[in-house]
């Protein structure tokens, strides 16, 4: 090849080549296996049916668990400690109604660590202790005035335009996860029936993930509405992707804590989010109890993935 001035430029074939980052294996991590051993020590080998992840200000829901066993995240390898108000750091195992549950009182967000896969080990751990379905809860803002603060909204789909994905770097074809039915239709129907039985009104909507920690701008909310988003929030979507990669069925519910930017004169603060989320504890808990009553007799079977 000729370079500037017509001189022949030779490229050496044995020149040192740059190394790409090592690709992550897709097997369960050693940390998740170690966490299972920590959990099994106090609770034994009895399978756990459902994993529940509690969002901002919703930790008190775990107070309704019968015969609870509480394990600090500090004792669970790979369970990152939340660094945001309204998120405790405990795994509570026990029963809600007829169902044996493992409840995560607090999650780690992308904006806390810069790691979009920060919830991978906790979800792997839930899978290894027998969980086949997860209920993910969050506090969210509403992009539509008709979906008012205090509403319970079941997520039917999500929008992720961040360019972030927790499966980036995996090394086999299992990373190409089909998200067409990410939010399990049957579980959504069962939640709707439970809400009706509890006398609670719910709706369904599309959730747009905004990684935070700053709140959205009014212009961003206008775009979100044009794209079809009913809700905006700073969590859940990475967890859904990981959960589906692990073959877990997903039910996700948002507690609307505020109207999104530009739809209200009230300033957006995390304190306000936690206060509004706390007001949703009673209605959400009442629906969850109805959902899990009889779960054992009509338990959703594992599906092949």
C-alpha positions in Angstrom: 0.0 0.0 0.0 1.4 3.4 -0.9 1.4 6.2 1.7 2.0 9.9 1.4 4.7 10.7 -1.2 4.2 7.5 -3.0 6.3 5.5 -0.6 5.4 1.9 0.0 4.0 1.4 3.5 4.2 -2.2 4.9 1.9 -3.4 7.7 3.5 -6.1 9.8 1.2 -9.1 10.1 2.7 -10.0 13.5 2.0 -6.6 15.0 0.4 -6.9 18.4 -3.3 -6.9 18.1 -5.6 -5.1 20.6 -7.4 -7.4 23.0 -11.2 -7.1 23.4 -12.7 -7.4 26.9 -13.2 -10.9 28.1 -16.7 -12.0 27.3 -18.9 -12.9 30.3 -20.0 -16.5 30.7 -23.7 -17.1 30.8 -23.7 -19.7 33.5 -24.8 -18.9 37.0 -22.2 -16.9 38.9 -20.3 -18.3 41.9 -21.7 -15.4 43.9 -25.3 -16.5 43.3 -24.4 -20.1 44.3 -22.8 -18.8 47.5 -25.9 -16.7 48.2 -28.1 -19.8 47.9 -26.0 -21.5 50.5 -26.5 -18.6 52.9 -30.2 -18.6 52.3 -30.5 -22.4 52.7 -28.8 -22.4 56.1 -31.7 -20.8 58.0 -34.7 -21.7 55.7 -33.8 -25.2 54.5 -34.4 -26.8 51.1 -38.2 -26.0 50.7 -38.6 -24.4 47.3 -39.6 -20.7 47.1 -42.4 -20.0 44.7 -42.2 -16.2 43.9 -39.6 -13.5 44.1 -40.8 -10.0 44.9 -38.7 -6.8 44.4 -40.0 -3.8 46.3 -39.5 -0.3 44.9 -39.0 3.0 46.6 -40.9 3.5 49.8 -42.6 0.1 49.6 -40.5 -1.9 52.1 -43.4 -2.1 54.6 -45.1 -4.6 52.4 -42.7 -7.2 53.7 -44.2 -6.7 57.2 -47.2 -8.7 56.0 -45.1 -11.9 55.5 -45.9 -14.7 57.9 -43.1 -16.5 59.7 -40.4 -14.3 58.2 -36.7 -15.1 58.0 -34.6 -11.9 57.4 -31.2 -12.0 55.8 -29.2 -8.8 55.3 -27.7 -8.1 51.9 -24.4 -7.7 53.6 -24.4 -11.5 54.2 -25.4 -12.3 50.6 -22.5 -12.3 48.1 -23.3 -10.2 45.0 -26.3 -8.4 46.6 -25.2 -4.8 46.2 -26.3 -2.4 49.0 -28.8 0.2 47.9 -27.6 3.8 48.4 -30.8 5.7 48.0 -33.5 6.5 50.5 -36.6 4.3 50.7 -34.7 1.1 49.9 -33.7 -1.2 52.7 -31.2 -4.0 52.2 -32.9 -7.2 53.4 -34.1 -10.4 51.9 -37.2 -11.6 53.7 -38.4 -15.2 53.2 -41.8 -16.4 54.4 -45.4 -16.7 53.3 -48.0 -14.4 51.8 -51.2 -16.3 51.7 -50.6 -19.8 50.3 -47.3 -18.8 48.6 -43.8 -19.0 49.8 -42.0 -15.8 48.8 -38.6 -14.2 48.8 -39.0 -10.4 49.1 -36.1 -8.1 48.3 -36.6 -5.0 50.4 -34.7 -2.7 48.1 -33.0 -2.8 44.7 -29.8 -1.3 43.3 -30.4 1.1 40.4 -28.1 1.7 37.4 -27.6 5.3 38.5 -26.1 4.1 41.8 -23.4 2.0 40.3 -23.2 2.5 36.6 -23.6 -1.3 36.3 -26.8 -2.1 34.2 -26.5 -5.7 35.4 -26.3 -5.0 39.1 -29.4 -7.0 39.8 -28.2 -10.1 38.0 -26.9 -12.0 41.0 -30.0 -11.4 43.1 -32.2 -12.7 40.3 -30.0 -15.6 39.6 -30.2 -16.5 43.3 -34.0 -16.4 43.2 -34.0 -18.7 40.3 -31.6 -21.2 42.0 -33.9 -21.4 45.1 -36.8 -22.5 43.0 -38.5 -19.2 42.0 -40.2 -19.4 38.6 -42.0 -16.0 38.6 -41.1 -12.6 39.9 -43.2 -9.6 40.9 -41.3 -6.4 40.3 -42.7 -3.2 41.8 -41.7 0.3 41.3 -42.6 3.9 41.9 -43.3 5.7 38.6 -44.3 9.0 37.2 -47.4 9.3 34.9 -47.1 10.9 31.5 -50.9 11.2 31.3 -53.1 13.4 33.5 -55.8 10.7 33.6 -53.4 8.3 35.4 -53.3 10.1 38.7 -50.9 9.7 41.6 -52.1 6.7 43.8 -53.0 4.6 40.8 -51.8 1.0 40.4 -50.7 0.3 36.9 -49.7 -3.2 35.6 -46.9 -2.9 33.0 -47.8 -4.6 29.7 -44.7 -3.5 27.8 -41.7 -1.2 28.1 -39.6 1.2 26.0 -35.8 1.2 26.4 -34.0 3.7 24.2 -31.0 4.2 26.5 -28.6 1.9 24.5 -28.0 0.0 27.8 -28.7 -3.7 28.2 -27.5 -6.1 30.9 -26.9 -8.9 28.4 -24.2 -7.0 26.5 -20.9 -9.0 26.8 -22.5 -12.4 27.1 -21.0 -15.0 24.8 -23.6 -17.3 23.5 -26.9 -17.1 21.5 -29.0 -17.2 24.6 -28.3 -13.4 25.0 -30.8 -12.8 22.1 -33.8 -12.8 24.4 -37.3 -12.5 22.9 -39.1 -9.7 24.8 -42.3 -9.9 22.8 -44.1 -11.4 25.8 -41.8 -10.2 28.5 -44.7 -9.2 30.8 -46.6 -12.5 31.3 -50.2 -12.2 30.0 -51.6 -14.9 32.4 -50.0 -13.3 35.4 -51.4 -9.9 34.4 -54.9 -11.4 34.1 -54.5 -13.0 37.5 -53.5 -9.7 39.0 -56.5 -8.0 37.5 -58.8 -10.6 39.0 -57.1 -10.2 42.4 -57.6 -6.5 42.2 -61.3 -6.9 41.4 -61.6 -9.3 44.3 -59.9 -6.7 46.6 -62.1 -3.9 45.3 -59.1 -2.0 43.8 -59.1 -0.3 40.4 -56.1 -0.9 38.2 -55.0 -0.2 34.6 -52.3 -1.3 32.3 -49.7 0.8 30.6 -46.3 1.1 28.9 -43.3 2.0 31.0 -40.3 4.0 29.7 -37.0 3.5 31.4 -35.1 6.7 32.2 -31.8 5.8 33.9 -31.7 8.8 36.2 -30.8 10.0 38.7 -32.1 13.3 37.5 -35.8 13.4 36.7 -37.0 13.8 33.1 -37.5 17.2 31.5 -40.9 18.3 30.2 -39.7 17.9 26.7 -38.6 14.3 27.4 -42.0 13.6 28.8 -43.7 15.0 25.7 -41.5 12.6 23.6 -42.3 9.7 25.9 -46.0 10.3 25.4 -45.6 10.5 21.6 -43.8 7.1 21.7 -46.7 5.6 23.6 -45.3 5.6 27.2 -47.8 5.9 30.0 -45.2 5.7 32.8 -41.6 6.8 33.4 -39.2 5.4 35.9 -35.6 4.6 36.8 -35.7 0.9 37.4 -37.3 -2.5 36.4 -36.4 -2.7 32.7 -32.9 -4.2 33.3 -34.4 -6.6 35.8 -37.0 -7.7 33.3 -34.3 -8.4 30.7 -32.3 -10.5 33.1 -35.3 -12.3 34.4 -36.4 -13.3 30.9 -32.8 -14.4 30.2 -33.1 -16.7 33.2 -36.5 -18.1 32.1 -38.4 -16.3 34.9 -42.0 -15.2 34.3 -42.5 -11.5 35.0 -45.3 -9.5 36.5 -44.5 -5.8 37.0 -46.6 -3.2 38.8 -46.1 0.5 39.1 -47.3 2.7 41.9 -47.9 6.1 40.4 -46.3 8.7 42.7 -46.5 11.8 40.7 -47.4 13.4 37.4 -44.3 13.6 35.3 -42.4 16.8 34.5 -44.5 19.5 32.9 -47.8 18.1 33.9 -47.9 19.6 37.4 -46.6 22.6 39.3 -45.4 20.4 42.2 -41.6 20.1 42.2 -40.3 16.6 41.7 -38.3 15.2 44.6 -37.3 11.8 45.9 -38.9 12.6 49.3 -42.2 13.2 47.5 -41.8 9.9 45.7 -41.3 8.0 48.9 -44.2 9.7 50.6 -46.6 8.9 47.8 -45.3 5.4 47.5 -46.0 4.7 51.1 -49.7 5.6 50.5 -49.8 2.8 47.9 -48.8 0.1 50.4 -52.3 -0.8 51.6 -53.9 -1.1 48.2 -51.0 -3.0 46.7 -50.8 -5.4 49.7 -54.5 -6.1 49.5 -54.2 -7.1 45.9 -51.1 -9.2 46.5 -52.8 -11.2 49.3 -55.7 -11.9 46.9 -53.3 -12.8 44.1 -51.4 -15.3 46.3 -54.5 -16.8 47.9 -55.1 -20.0 46.0 -51.8 -19.6 44.1 -50.8 -23.1 45.3 -54.0 -24.7 43.8 -53.6 -22.9 40.4 -49.9 -22.2 40.4 -48.6 -21.1 37.1 -46.4 -23.9 35.8 -42.9 -23.4 34.5 -42.9 -22.7 30.8 -40.1 -23.7 28.4 -38.0 -20.8 27.2 
